[in-house]
Amino acid sequence: MDYFVAGDCSFWGWHVLCEKQGKVNEAYKKLQDGWLDNGDKVPPAEFAKIAQEYSECPSGKKGGDLGWHGYHIILCEGRKN
């Protein structure tokens, strides 16, 4: 398990959570083709559409919105370096 310290700050979090790698790849490809390949930021409304379409987390219904987070440790399991 990898640990990441988010720092002494607050941030708003969004995510797209998928169990199957193929679904993750499809969602990421949409983000790449629309914005990331051009070096652009993904507009929040567009990210929300992709999260609603692909995310399997209950937050997907809210566009992947996780709300505000403060200082804490984020745990990521299965992360490849």
N, C-alpha and C positions, 0 to 999 in steps of 0.2 A: 504494500500500500504506500502510495506517495502522499506527502503532506506539503501543502502550500500555505504560507502565511500571507493573508490578504493585506496586511498592513494596518496602520492606525488611521483608518479612513472609513467612509461610508460609500457604498456604491449600489446602484440599481442592477439587478441581475435578471437575465432572460436566458432560456435554453430551449433546445429541442432534444428530447430524450427518446431514443429508439433502441429497441432490443436487437434488431437485425442490422448488421453492417450495411447491407444493400440499401436499406431505407435511409440510413445515415448518409451514405454516399449520394443518394438522390437529392436529399435536402441540401447538402453542402454544394452540390453541382449547381443547383438553382441560385444559391448565394454567390457562388463564384461567377457564373455567367452573367448575373444581373449587376453585380457591384464589385466584388472582391478582386476579380481579374483586372479591373480598371483602376484599382487602388482607392475605390470609393468606400465610404461607410454604408452599411445597409440601413435604409430608413426604417425606423421602428415599426411603422405600419406594415411595411413589406415583410419584415422579419416575423411579425405577428401572423401574417397570412401563412407563411411557411410552417411556423410552429403549429398553427391550427390544423394544417394539412398532414403533417408528418409526426408530431410529437405524440408519444404514448403516455406521457405524464399528465395527470389532471391539470397541470398548469397550461398545457397545450390549448385548452378551451379558452384560456385568457391570453392567448398569444405567446405562451412561454414565459409570462411575467412571473418572476420570483419575488419581486418587491425589493425593499431596501435591506441591506446587510451592513453590519458594522464589523469591527475587528473580530476576526475569528480564524480558525484553521479550516481550510477546505480539504476534504478527503476525496481522493480520486483512486478508485480501484481499477486495476487492469490497464493503466496508462502505459503506453509503450514509449521508451526514450529513443 
